[in-house]
Amino acid sequence: MSATPLALQQATILQHCKVLHLPTVAGQCAALAAQAVRERHTHLGYLEALLAAEVDERERHAIARRLKDAHL
């Protein structure tokens, strides 16, 4: 049984995300892609949403790390 082109694309995307240290992109790319199709977003709209999710998650982790380091 061979993998479908879509499955191969998804596996490749997940591998790239791992190499680039983009865990949020890896975790949300499929859901945001489905949402983009449903809501007829452009490619740039999809990319913007995906990158915004990564930035938001990194900011959340940075705040949590600073609070922990400050012993608050």
N, CA, C, O and CB atoms as a CASP TS submission, in Angstrom:
PFRMAT TS
TARGET T0000
AUTHOR 0000-0000-0000
METHOD Language model
MODEL 1
PARENT N/A
ATOM      1  N   MET     1       0.853  -1.180   0.000  1.00  0.00           N
ATOM      2  CA  MET     1       0.000   0.000   0.000  1.00  0.00           C
ATOM      3  C   MET     1       0.897   1.241   0.000  1.00  0.00           C
ATOM      4  O   MET     1       1.760   1.383   0.866  1.00  0.00           O
ATOM      5  CB  MET     1      -0.970  -0.001   1.234  1.00  0.00           C
ATOM      6  N   SER     2       0.698   2.125  -0.953  1.00  0.00           N
ATOM      7  CA  SER     2       1.513   3.332  -1.054  1.00  0.00           C
ATOM      8  C   SER     2       0.767   4.518  -0.458  1.00  0.00           C
ATOM      9  O   SER     2      -0.463   4.555  -0.420  1.00  0.00           O
ATOM     10  CB  SER     2       1.890   3.616  -2.522  1.00  0.00           C
ATOM     11  N   ALA     3       1.547   5.478   0.002  1.00  0.00           N
ATOM     12  CA  ALA     3       0.966   6.677   0.600  1.00  0.00           C
ATOM     13  C   ALA     3       0.421   7.585  -0.499  1.00  0.00           C
ATOM     14  O   ALA     3       0.939   7.614  -1.615  1.00  0.00           O
ATOM     15  CB  ALA     3       2.016   7.429   1.460  1.00  0.00           C
ATOM     16  N   THR     4      -0.617   8.311  -0.166  1.00  0.00           N
ATOM     17  CA  THR     4      -1.205   9.253  -1.113  1.00  0.00           C
ATOM     18  C   THR     4      -0.331  10.500  -1.202  1.00  0.00           C
ATOM     19  O   THR     4       0.441  10.780  -0.285  1.00  0.00           O
ATOM     20  CB  THR     4      -2.650   9.628  -0.694  1.00  0.00           C
ATOM     21  N   PRO     5      -0.443  11.245  -2.290  1.00  0.00           N
ATOM     22  CA  PRO     5       0.332  12.488  -2.394  1.00  0.00           C
ATOM     23  C   PRO     5       0.052  13.443  -1.222  1.00  0.00           C
ATOM     24  O   PRO     5       0.964  14.108  -0.732  1.00  0.00           O
ATOM     25  CB  PRO     5       0.018  13.191  -3.721  1.00  0.00           C
ATOM     26  N   LEU     6      -1.200  13.507  -0.781  1.00  0.00           N
ATOM     27  CA  LEU     6      -1.537  14.386   0.342  1.00  0.00           C
ATOM     28  C   LEU     6      -0.834  13.927   1.611  1.00  0.00           C
ATOM     29  O   LEU     6      -0.298  14.748   2.355  1.00  0.00           O
ATOM     30  CB  LEU     6      -3.059  14.423   0.563  1.00  0.00           C
ATOM     31  N   ALA     7      -0.832  12.632   1.861  1.00  0.00           N
ATOM     32  CA  ALA     7      -0.159  12.101   3.049  1.00  0.00           C
ATOM     33  C   ALA     7       1.339  12.371   2.993  1.00  0.00           C
ATOM     34  O   ALA     7       1.955  12.689   4.010  1.00  0.00           O
ATOM     35  CB  ALA     7      -0.417  10.595   3.184  1.00  0.00           C
ATOM     36  N   LEU     8       1.919  12.244   1.812  1.00  0.00           N
ATOM     37  CA  LEU     8       3.348  12.534   1.661  1.00  0.00           C
ATOM     38  C   LEU     8       3.638  14.011   1.889  1.00  0.00           C
ATOM     39  O   LEU     8       4.640  14.362   2.512  1.00  0.00           O
ATOM     40  CB  LEU     8       3.835  12.115   0.269  1.00  0.00           C
ATOM     41  N   GLN     9       2.763  14.878   1.387  1.00  0.00           N
ATOM     42  CA  GLN     9       2.936  16.319   1.615  1.00  0.00           C
ATOM     43  C   GLN     9       2.848  16.637   3.098  1.00  0.00           C
ATOM     44  O   GLN     9       3.663  17.397   3.621  1.00  0.00           O
ATOM     45  CB  GLN     9       1.878  17.128   0.836  1.00  0.00           C
ATOM     46  N   GLN    10       1.872  16.065   3.774  1.00  0.00           N
ATOM     47  CA  GLN    10       1.710  16.323   5.202  1.00  0.00           C
ATOM     48  C   GLN    10       2.922  15.832   5.985  1.00  0.00           C
ATOM     49  O   GLN    10       3.391  16.520   6.893  1.00  0.00           O
ATOM     50  CB  GLN    10       0.437  15.651   5.726  1.00  0.00           C
ATOM     51  N   ALA    11       3.431  14.659   5.647  1.00  0.00           N
ATOM     52  CA  ALA    11       4.611  14.132   6.327  1.00  0.00           C
ATOM     53  C   ALA    11       5.823  15.024   6.085  1.00  0.00           C
ATOM     54  O   ALA    11       6.616  15.259   6.997  1.00  0.00           O
ATOM     55  CB  ALA    11       4.904  12.703   5.858  1.00  0.00           C
ATOM     56  N   THR    12       5.966  15.513   4.875  1.00  0.00           N
ATOM     57  CA  THR    12       7.079  16.403   4.546  1.00  0.00           C
ATOM     58  C   THR    12       6.966  17.718   5.305  1.00  0.00           C
ATOM     59  O   THR    12       7.962  18.223   5.823  1.00  0.00           O
ATOM     60  CB  THR    12       7.127  16.667   3.037  1.00  0.00           C
ATOM     61  N   ILE    13       5.775  18.268   5.374  1.00  0.00           N
ATOM     62  CA  ILE    13       5.554  19.514   6.118  1.00  0.00           C
ATOM     63  C   ILE    13       5.903  19.321   7.586  1.00  0.00           C
ATOM     64  O   ILE    13       6.579  20.163   8.177  1.00  0.00           O
ATOM     65  CB  ILE    13       4.089  19.984   5.977  1.00  0.00           C
ATOM     66  N   LEU    14       5.451  18.225   8.176  1.00  0.00           N
ATOM     67  CA  LEU    14       5.749  17.957   9.585  1.00  0.00           C
ATOM     68  C   LEU    14       7.251  17.802   9.811  1.00  0.00           C
ATOM     69  O   LEU    14       7.773  18.271  10.823  1.00  0.00           O
ATOM     70  CB  LEU    14       5.015  16.694  10.056  1.00  0.00           C
ATOM     71  N   GLN    15       7.943  17.158   8.893  1.00  0.00           N
ATOM     72  CA  GLN    15       9.394  17.010   9.016  1.00  0.00           C
ATOM     73  C   GLN    15      10.083  18.367   8.912  1.00  0.00           C
ATOM     74  O   GLN    15      11.003  18.650   9.680  1.00  0.00           O
ATOM     75  CB  GLN    15       9.933  16.055   7.934  1.00  0.00           C
ATOM     76  N   HIS    16       9.656  19.200   7.984  1.00  0.00           N
ATOM     77  CA  HIS    16      10.233  20.546   7.857  1.00  0.00           C
ATOM     78  C   HIS    16       9.991  21.353   9.133  1.00  0.00           C
ATOM     79  O   HIS    16      10.883  22.060   9.602  1.00  0.00           O
ATOM     80  CB  HIS    16       9.632  21.285   6.633  1.00  0.00           C
ATOM     81  N   CYS    17       8.803  21.248   9.683  1.00  0.00           N
ATOM     82  CA  CYS    17       8.487  21.970  10.920  1.00  0.00           C
ATOM     83  C   CYS    17       9.386  21.513  12.061  1.00  0.00           C
ATOM     84  O   CYS    17       9.818  22.322  12.882  1.00  0.00           O
ATOM     85  CB  CYS    17       7.011  21.769  11.300  1.00  0.00           C
ATOM     86  N   LYS    18       9.666  20.223  12.109  1.00  0.00           N
ATOM     87  CA  LYS    18      10.546  19.697  13.149  1.00  0.00           C
ATOM     88  C   LYS    18      11.951  20.267  13.000  1.00  0.00           C
ATOM     89  O   LYS    18      12.554  20.704  13.980  1.00  0.00           O
ATOM     90  CB  LYS    18      10.586  18.161  13.097  1.00  0.00           C
ATOM     91  N   VAL    19      12.471  20.265  11.781  1.00  0.00           N
ATOM     92  CA  VAL    19      13.815  20.785  11.518  1.00  0.00           C
ATOM     93  C   VAL    19      13.888  22.275  11.839  1.00  0.00           C
ATOM     94  O   VAL    19      14.889  22.750  12.375  1.00  0.00           O
ATOM     95  CB  VAL    19      14.214  20.537  10.050  1.00  0.00           C
ATOM     96  N   LEU    20      12.828  23.010  11.512  1.00  0.00           N
ATOM     97  CA  LEU    20      12.805  24.460  11.724  1.00  0.00           C
ATOM     98  C   LEU    20      12.333  24.865  13.119  1.00  0.00           C
ATOM     99  O   LEU    20      12.259  26.053  13.434  1.00  0.00           O
ATOM    100  CB  LEU    20      11.918  25.105  10.697  1.00  0.00           C
ATOM    101  N   HIS    21      12.013  23.872  13.955  1.00  0.00           N
ATOM    102  CA  HIS    21      11.535  24.129  15.319  1.00  0.00           C
ATOM    103  C   HIS    21      10.273  24.993  15.311  1.00  0.00           C
ATOM    104  O   HIS    21      10.220  26.045  15.948  1.00  0.00           O
ATOM    105  CB  HIS    21      12.634  24.812  16.150  1.00  0.00           C
ATOM    106  N   LEU    22       9.264  24.529  14.582  1.00  0.00           N
ATOM    107  CA  LEU    22       7.973  25.208  14.478  1.00  0.00           C
ATOM    108  C   LEU    22       6.867  24.270  14.966  1.00  0.00           C
ATOM    109  O   LEU    22       6.059  23.803  14.163  1.00  0.00           O
ATOM    110  CB  LEU    22       7.702  25.668  13.012  1.00  0.00           C
ATOM    111  N   PRO    23       6.821  23.991  16.265  1.00  0.00           N
ATOM    112  CA  PRO    23       5.849  23.012  16.763  1.00  0.00           C
ATOM    113  C   PRO    23       4.398  23.436  16.592  1.00  0.00           C
ATOM    114  O   PRO    23       3.539  22.592  16.336  1.00  0.00           O
ATOM    115  CB  PRO    23       6.108  22.743  18.207  1.00  0.00           C
ATOM    116  N   THR    24       4.111  24.706  16.726  1.00  0.00           N
ATOM    117  CA  THR    24       2.730  25.160  16.586  1.00  0.00           C
ATOM    118  C   THR    24       2.275  25.050  15.137  1.00  0.00           C
ATOM    119  O   THR    24       1.141  24.653  14.867  1.00  0.00           O
ATOM    120  CB  THR    24       2.584  26.605  17.081  1.00  0.00           C
ATOM    121  N   VAL    25       3.142  25.396  14.219  1.00  0.00           N
ATOM    122  CA  VAL    25       2.811  25.240  12.801  1.00  0.00           C
ATOM    123  C   VAL    25       2.521  23.772  12.515  1.00  0.00           C
ATOM    124  O   VAL    25       1.540  23.449  11.845  1.00  0.00           O
ATOM    125  CB  VAL    25       3.967  25.760  11.893  1.00  0.00           C
ATOM    126  N   ALA    26       3.367  22.889  13.019  1.00  0.00           N
ATOM    127  CA  ALA    26       3.167  21.455  12.804  1.00  0.00           C
ATOM    128  C   ALA    26       1.835  20.992  13.380  1.00  0.00           C
ATOM    129  O   ALA    26       1.126  20.195  12.765  1.00  0.00           O
ATOM    130  CB  ALA    26       4.313  20.658  13.430  1.00  0.00           C
ATOM    131  N   GLY    27       1.505  21.489  14.547  1.00  0.00           N
ATOM    132  CA  GLY    27       0.279  21.057  15.207  1.00  0.00           C
ATOM    133  C   GLY    27      -0.994  21.637  14.629  1.00  0.00           C
ATOM    134  O   GLY    27      -2.063  21.038  14.758  1.00  0.00           O
ATOM    135  N   GLN    28      -0.897  22.794  13.994  1.00  0.00           N
ATOM    136  CA  GLN    28      -2.110  23.464  13.532  1.00  0.00           C
ATOM    137  C   GLN    28      -2.253  23.560  12.018  1.00  0.00           C
ATOM    138  O   GLN    28      -3.282  24.030  11.531  1.00  0.00           O
ATOM    139  CB  GLN    28      -2.157  24.824  14.099  1.00  0.00           C
ATOM    140  N   CYS    29      -1.252  23.128  11.268  1.00  0.00           N
ATOM    141  CA  CYS    29      -1.309  23.338   9.814  1.00  0.00           C
ATOM    142  C   CYS    29      -2.491  22.626   9.167  1.00  0.00           C
ATOM    143  O   CYS    29      -3.130  23.195   8.282  1.00  0.00           O
ATOM    144  CB  CYS    29      -0.019  22.862   9.168  1.00  0.00           C
ATOM    145  N   ALA    30      -2.798  21.417   9.574  1.00  0.00           N
ATOM    146  CA  ALA    30      -3.908  20.684   8.949  1.00  0.00           C
ATOM    147  C   ALA    30      -5.250  21.333   9.276  1.00  0.00           C
ATOM    148  O   ALA    30      -6.089  21.507   8.392  1.00  0.00           O
ATOM    149  CB  ALA    30      -3.911  19.217   9.411  1.00  0.00           C
ATOM    150  N   ALA    31      -5.453  21.690  10.540  1.00  0.00           N
ATOM    151  CA  ALA    31      -6.723  22.307  10.938  1.00  0.00           C
ATOM    152  C   ALA    31      -6.904  23.670  10.280  1.00  0.00           C
ATOM    153  O   ALA    31      -7.993  23.996   9.807  1.00  0.00           O
ATOM    154  CB  ALA    31      -6.794  22.449  12.463  1.00  0.00           C
ATOM    155  N   LEU    32      -5.844  24.461  10.250  1.00  0.00           N
ATOM    156  CA  LEU    32      -5.946  25.779   9.622  1.00  0.00           C
ATOM    157  C   LEU    32      -6.094  25.672   8.109  1.00  0.00           C
ATOM    158  O   LEU    32      -6.731  26.523   7.489  1.00  0.00           O
ATOM    159  CB  LEU    32      -4.721  26.622   9.964  1.00  0.00           C
ATOM    160  N   ALA    33      -5.514  24.639   7.512  1.00  0.00           N
ATOM    161  CA  ALA    33      -5.693  24.427   6.068  1.00  0.00           C
ATOM    162  C   ALA    33      -7.148  24.097   5.762  1.00  0.00           C
ATOM    163  O   ALA    33      -7.719  24.613   4.801  1.00  0.00           O
ATOM    164  CB  ALA    33      -4.769  23.292   5.558  1.00  0.00           C
ATOM    165  N   ALA    34      -7.746  23.236   6.582  1.00  0.00           N
ATOM    166  CA  ALA    34      -9.159  22.890   6.387  1.00  0.00           C
ATOM    167  C   ALA    34     -10.042  24.121   6.574  1.00  0.00           C
ATOM    168  O   ALA    34     -10.989  24.332   5.816  1.00  0.00           O
ATOM    169  CB  ALA    34      -9.586  21.774   7.368  1.00  0.00           C
ATOM    170  N   GLN    35      -9.730  24.933   7.584  1.00  0.00           N
ATOM    171  CA  GLN    35     -10.487  26.159   7.823  1.00  0.00           C
ATOM    172  C   GLN    35     -10.326  27.116   6.641  1.00  0.00           C
ATOM    173  O   GLN    35     -11.291  27.751   6.217  1.00  0.00           O
ATOM    174  CB  GLN    35     -10.026  26.838   9.135  1.00  0.00           C
ATOM    175  N   ALA    36      -9.120  27.215   6.117  1.00  0.00           N
ATOM    176  CA  ALA    36      -8.869  28.100   4.978  1.00  0.00           C
ATOM    177  C   ALA    36      -9.685  27.676   3.762  1.00  0.00           C
ATOM    178  O   ALA    36     -10.196  28.521   3.027  1.00  0.00           O
ATOM    179  CB  ALA    36      -7.377  28.112   4.629  1.00  0.00           C
ATOM    180  N   VAL    37      -9.807  26.376   3.554  1.00  0.00           N
ATOM    181  CA  VAL    37     -10.613  25.884   2.432  1.00  0.00           C
ATOM    182  C   VAL    37     -12.084  26.217   2.658  1.00  0.00           C
ATOM    183  O   VAL    37     -12.763  26.707   1.755  1.00  0.00           O
ATOM    184  CB  VAL    37     -10.429  24.356   2.250  1.00  0.00           C
ATOM    185  N   ARG    38     -12.576  25.945   3.880  1.00  0.00           N
ATOM    186  CA  ARG    38     -13.987  26.219   4.196  1.00  0.00           C
ATOM    187  C   ARG    38     -14.325  27.692   4.034  1.00  0.00           C
ATOM    188  O   ARG    38     -15.373  28.044   3.492  1.00  0.00           O
ATOM    189  CB  ARG    38     -14.310  25.772   5.619  1.00  0.00           C
ATOM    190  N   GLU    39     -13.426  28.549   4.511  1.00  0.00           N
ATOM    191  CA  GLU    39     -13.691  29.987   4.515  1.00  0.00           C
ATOM    192  C   GLU    39     -13.114  30.692   3.289  1.00  0.00           C
ATOM    193  O   GLU    39     -13.148  31.919   3.199  1.00  0.00           O
ATOM    194  CB  GLU    39     -13.124  30.611   5.772  1.00  0.00           C
ATOM    195  N   ARG    40     -12.596  29.927   2.365  1.00  0.00           N
ATOM    196  CA  ARG    40     -12.053  30.442   1.105  1.00  0.00           C
ATOM    197  C   ARG    40     -10.983  31.516   1.308  1.00  0.00           C
ATOM    198  O   ARG    40     -10.998  32.560   0.656  1.00  0.00           O
ATOM    199  CB  ARG    40     -13.172  31.004   0.262  1.00  0.00           C
ATOM    200  N   HIS    41     -10.065  31.239   2.217  1.00  0.00           N
ATOM    201  CA  HIS    41      -8.937  32.141   2.434  1.00  0.00           C
ATOM    202  C   HIS    41      -7.949  32.006   1.283  1.00  0.00           C
ATOM    203  O   HIS    41      -7.895  30.979   0.607  1.00  0.00           O
ATOM    204  CB  HIS    41      -8.242  31.845   3.788  1.00  0.00           C
ATOM    205  N   THR    42      -7.187  33.037   1.078  1.00  0.00           N
ATOM    206  CA  THR    42      -6.110  32.971   0.095  1.00  0.00           C
ATOM    207  C   THR    42      -4.935  32.204   0.705  1.00  0.00           C
ATOM    208  O   THR    42      -4.924  31.906   1.899  1.00  0.00           O
ATOM    209  CB  THR    42      -5.671  34.405  -0.357  1.00  0.00           C
ATOM    210  N   HIS    43      -3.963  31.896  -0.125  1.00  0.00           N
ATOM    211  CA  HIS    43      -2.760  31.242   0.380  1.00  0.00           C
ATOM    212  C   HIS    43      -2.066  32.130   1.412  1.00  0.00           C
ATOM    213  O   HIS    43      -1.569  31.652   2.432  1.00  0.00           O
ATOM    214  CB  HIS    43      -1.797  30.909  -0.779  1.00  0.00           C
ATOM    215  N   LEU    44      -2.045  33.416   1.128  1.00  0.00           N
ATOM    216  CA  LEU    44      -1.412  34.337   2.070  1.00  0.00           C
ATOM    217  C   LEU    44      -2.202  34.442   3.363  1.00  0.00           C
ATOM    218  O   LEU    44      -1.616  34.567   4.438  1.00  0.00           O
ATOM    219  CB  LEU    44      -1.262  35.714   1.444  1.00  0.00           C
ATOM    220  N   GLY    45      -3.521  34.392   3.272  1.00  0.00           N
ATOM    221  CA  GLY    45      -4.345  34.410   4.476  1.00  0.00           C
ATOM    222  C   GLY    45      -4.088  33.199   5.348  1.00  0.00           C
ATOM    223  O   GLY    45      -4.013  33.310   6.572  1.00  0.00           O
ATOM    224  N   TYR    46      -3.954  32.039   4.716  1.00  0.00           N
ATOM    225  CA  TYR    46      -3.638  30.804   5.441  1.00  0.00           C
ATOM    226  C   TYR    46      -2.270  30.911   6.098  1.00  0.00           C
ATOM    227  O   TYR    46      -2.114  30.582   7.274  1.00  0.00           O
ATOM    228  CB  TYR    46      -3.682  29.587   4.494  1.00  0.00           C
ATOM    229  N   LEU    47      -1.284  31.367   5.344  1.00  0.00           N
ATOM    230  CA  LEU    47       0.068  31.500   5.876  1.00  0.00           C
ATOM    231  C   LEU    47       0.103  32.494   7.032  1.00  0.00           C
ATOM    232  O   LEU    47       0.782  32.264   8.033  1.00  0.00           O
ATOM    233  CB  LEU    47       1.036  31.938   4.773  1.00  0.00           C
ATOM    234  N   GLU    48      -0.622  33.589   6.897  1.00  0.00           N
ATOM    235  CA  GLU    48      -0.688  34.587   7.967  1.00  0.00           C
ATOM    236  C   GLU    48      -1.263  33.976   9.238  1.00  0.00           C
ATOM    237  O   GLU    48      -0.716  34.185  10.321  1.00  0.00           O
ATOM    238  CB  GLU    48      -1.536  35.795   7.530  1.00  0.00           C
ATOM    239  N   ALA    49      -2.344  33.233   9.131  1.00  0.00           N
ATOM    240  CA  ALA    49      -2.959  32.597  10.299  1.00  0.00           C
ATOM    241  C   ALA    49      -2.017  31.583  10.931  1.00  0.00           C
ATOM    242  O   ALA    49      -1.924  31.498  12.155  1.00  0.00           O
ATOM    243  CB  ALA    49      -4.275  31.916   9.909  1.00  0.00           C
ATOM    244  N   LEU    50      -1.329  30.829  10.116  1.00  0.00           N
ATOM    245  CA  LEU    50      -0.412  29.812  10.611  1.00  0.00           C
ATOM    246  C   LEU    50       0.758  30.441  11.359  1.00  0.00           C
ATOM    247  O   LEU    50       1.113  29.998  12.451  1.00  0.00           O
ATOM    248  CB  LEU    50       0.101  28.956   9.459  1.00  0.00           C
ATOM    249  N   LEU    51       1.352  31.465  10.773  1.00  0.00           N
ATOM    250  CA  LEU    51       2.481  32.129  11.421  1.00  0.00           C
ATOM    251  C   LEU    51       2.045  32.911  12.656  1.00  0.00           C
ATOM    252  O   LEU    51       2.789  32.985  13.634  1.00  0.00           O
ATOM    253  CB  LEU    51       3.176  33.061  10.437  1.00  0.00           C
ATOM    254  N   ALA    52       0.852  33.493  12.624  1.00  0.00           N
ATOM    255  CA  ALA    52       0.336  34.203  13.800  1.00  0.00           C
ATOM    256  C   ALA    52       0.166  33.237  14.966  1.00  0.00           C
ATOM    257  O   ALA    52       0.454  33.593  16.109  1.00  0.00           O
ATOM    258  CB  ALA    52      -1.010  34.894  13.477  1.00  0.00           C
ATOM    259  N   ALA    53      -0.296  32.029  14.693  1.00  0.00           N
ATOM    260  CA  ALA    53      -0.445  31.028  15.750  1.00  0.00           C
ATOM    261  C   ALA    53       0.909  30.683  16.357  1.00  0.00           C
ATOM    262  O   ALA    53       1.022  30.536  17.574  1.00  0.00           O
ATOM    263  CB  ALA    53      -1.121  29.759  15.203  1.00  0.00           C
ATOM    264  N   GLU    54       1.928  30.553  15.530  1.00  0.00           N
ATOM    265  CA  GLU    54       3.275  30.249  16.027  1.00  0.00           C
ATOM    266  C   GLU    54       3.802  31.400  16.878  1.00  0.00           C
ATOM    267  O   GLU    54       4.350  31.171  17.956  1.00  0.00           O
ATOM    268  CB  GLU    54       4.240  29.971  14.852  1.00  0.00           C
ATOM    269  N   VAL    55       3.641  32.629  16.407  1.00  0.00           N
ATOM    270  CA  VAL    55       4.104  33.800  17.157  1.00  0.00           C
ATOM    271  C   VAL    55       3.364  33.911  18.490  1.00  0.00           C
ATOM    272  O   VAL    55       3.990  34.147  19.523  1.00  0.00           O
ATOM    273  CB  VAL    55       3.905  35.089  16.327  1.00  0.00           C
ATOM    274  N   ASP    56       2.059  33.746  18.478  1.00  0.00           N
ATOM    275  CA  ASP    56       1.270  33.828  19.711  1.00  0.00           C
ATOM    276  C   ASP    56       1.725  32.793  20.732  1.00  0.00           C
ATOM    277  O   ASP    56       1.859  33.102  21.916  1.00  0.00           O
ATOM    278  CB  ASP    56      -0.216  33.638  19.404  1.00  0.00           C
ATOM    279  N   GLU    57       1.961  31.573  20.278  1.00  0.00           N
ATOM    280  CA  GLU    57       2.398  30.510  21.189  1.00  0.00           C
ATOM    281  C   GLU    57       3.788  30.797  21.746  1.00  0.00           C
ATOM    282  O   GLU    57       4.046  30.554  22.925  1.00  0.00           O
ATOM    283  CB  GLU    57       2.392  29.156  20.472  1.00  0.00           C
ATOM    284  N   ARG    58       4.671  31.304  20.919  1.00  0.00           N
ATOM    285  CA  ARG    58       6.016  31.640  21.401  1.00  0.00           C
ATOM    286  C   ARG    58       5.968  32.779  22.414  1.00  0.00           C
ATOM    287  O   ARG    58       6.693  32.760  23.408  1.00  0.00           O
ATOM    288  CB  ARG    58       6.929  32.023  20.225  1.00  0.00           C
ATOM    289  N   GLU    59       5.118  33.767  22.165  1.00  0.00           N
ATOM    290  CA  GLU    59       4.974  34.869  23.123  1.00  0.00           C
ATOM    291  C   GLU    59       4.412  34.362  24.444  1.00  0.00           C
ATOM    292  O   GLU    59       4.850  34.787  25.512  1.00  0.00           O
ATOM    293  CB  GLU    59       4.066  35.972  22.550  1.00  0.00           C
ATOM    294  N   ARG    60       3.440  33.451  24.372  1.00  0.00           N
ATOM    295  CA  ARG    60       2.861  32.878  25.585  1.00  0.00           C
ATOM    296  C   ARG    60       3.926  32.126  26.389  1.00  0.00           C
ATOM    297  O   ARG    60       3.997  32.257  27.611  1.00  0.00           O
ATOM    298  CB  ARG    60       1.693  31.935  25.230  1.00  0.00           C
ATOM    299  N   HIS    61       4.743  31.346  25.702  1.00  0.00           N
ATOM    300  CA  HIS    61       5.812  30.616  26.388  1.00  0.00           C
ATOM    301  C   HIS    61       6.860  31.567  26.962  1.00  0.00           C
ATOM    302  O   HIS    61       7.379  31.327  28.053  1.00  0.00           O
ATOM    303  CB  HIS    61       6.478  29.627  25.428  1.00  0.00           C
ATOM    304  N   ALA    62       7.173  32.630  26.250  1.00  0.00           N
ATOM    305  CA  ALA    62       8.163  33.594  26.730  1.00  0.00           C
ATOM    306  C   ALA    62       7.681  34.278  28.004  1.00  0.00           C
ATOM    307  O   ALA    62       8.457  34.467  28.941  1.00  0.00           O
ATOM    308  CB  ALA    62       8.460  34.641  25.649  1.00  0.00           C
ATOM    309  N   ILE    63       6.415  34.645  28.041  1.00  0.00           N
ATOM    310  CA  ILE    63       5.852  35.276  29.242  1.00  0.00           C
ATOM    311  C   ILE    63       5.891  34.305  30.407  1.00  0.00           C
ATOM    312  O   ILE    63       6.281  34.674  31.515  1.00  0.00           O
ATOM    313  CB  ILE    63       4.403  35.749  28.990  1.00  0.00           C
ATOM    314  N   ALA    64       5.489  33.066  30.163  1.00  0.00           N
ATOM    315  CA  ALA    64       5.503  32.058  31.227  1.00  0.00           C
ATOM    316  C   ALA    64       6.925  31.834  31.736  1.00  0.00           C
ATOM    317  O   ALA    64       7.141  31.700  32.941  1.00  0.00           O
ATOM    318  CB  ALA    64       4.902  30.728  30.722  1.00  0.00           C
ATOM    319  N   ARG    65       7.891  31.793  30.824  1.00  0.00           N
ATOM    320  CA  ARG    65       9.286  31.590  31.215  1.00  0.00           C
ATOM    321  C   ARG    65       9.792  32.773  32.042  1.00  0.00           C
ATOM    322  O   ARG    65      10.493  32.573  33.034  1.00  0.00           O
ATOM    323  CB  ARG    65      10.173  31.392  29.967  1.00  0.00           C
ATOM    324  N   ARG    66       9.448  33.996  31.648  1.00  0.00           N
ATOM    325  CA  ARG    66       9.889  35.178  32.408  1.00  0.00           C
ATOM    326  C   ARG    66       9.271  35.206  33.799  1.00  0.00           C
ATOM    327  O   ARG    66       9.936  35.562  34.771  1.00  0.00           O
ATOM    328  CB  ARG    66       9.530  36.465  31.655  1.00  0.00           C
ATOM    329  N   LEU    67       8.008  34.833  33.894  1.00  0.00           N
ATOM    330  CA  LEU    67       7.358  34.782  35.204  1.00  0.00           C
ATOM    331  C   LEU    67       8.015  33.732  36.093  1.00  0.00           C
ATOM    332  O   LEU    67       8.211  33.957  37.288  1.00  0.00           O
ATOM    333  CB  LEU    67       5.858  34.483  35.050  1.00  0.00           C
ATOM    334  N   LYS    68       8.347  32.608  35.518  1.00  0.00           N
ATOM    335  CA  LYS    68       9.010  31.549  36.283  1.00  0.00           C
ATOM    336  C   LYS    68      10.387  32.010  36.735  1.00  0.00           C
ATOM    337  O   LYS    68      10.768  31.793  37.885  1.00  0.00           O
ATOM    338  CB  LYS    68       9.126  30.259  35.445  1.00  0.00           C
ATOM    339  N   ASP    69      11.138  32.647  35.836  1.00  0.00           N
ATOM    340  CA  ASP    69      12.471  33.139  36.177  1.00  0.00           C
ATOM    341  C   ASP    69      12.417  34.232  37.237  1.00  0.00           C
ATOM    342  O   ASP    69      13.346  34.368  38.034  1.00  0.00           O
ATOM    343  CB  ASP    69      13.169  33.661  34.933  1.00  0.00           C
ATOM    344  N   ALA    70      11.340  35.009  37.253  1.00  0.00           N
ATOM    345  CA  ALA    70      11.181  36.080  38.240  1.00  0.00           C
ATOM    346  C   ALA    70      10.651  35.545  39.562  1.00  0.00           C
ATOM    347  O   ALA    70      10.532  36.292  40.534  1.00  0.00           O
ATOM    348  CB  ALA    70      10.245  37.161  37.704  1.00  0.00           C
ATOM    349  N   HIS    71      10.333  34.260  39.603  1.00  0.00           N
ATOM    350  CA  HIS    71       9.791  33.607  40.798  1.00  0.00           C
ATOM    351  C   HIS    71       8.490  34.247  41.251  1.00  0.00           C
ATOM    352  O   HIS    71       8.267  34.444  42.445  1.00  0.00           O
ATOM    353  CB  HIS    71      10.804  33.654  41.929  1.00  0.00           C
ATOM    354  N   LEU    72       7.632  34.571  40.290  1.00  0.00           N
ATOM    355  CA  LEU    72       6.325  35.157  40.600  1.00  0.00           C
ATOM    356  C   LEU    72       5.252  34.107  40.580  1.00  0.00           C
ATOM    357  O   LEU    72       4.084  34.414  40.818  1.00  0.00           O
ATOM    358  CB  LEU    72       5.981  36.267  39.619  1.00  0.00           C
TER
END
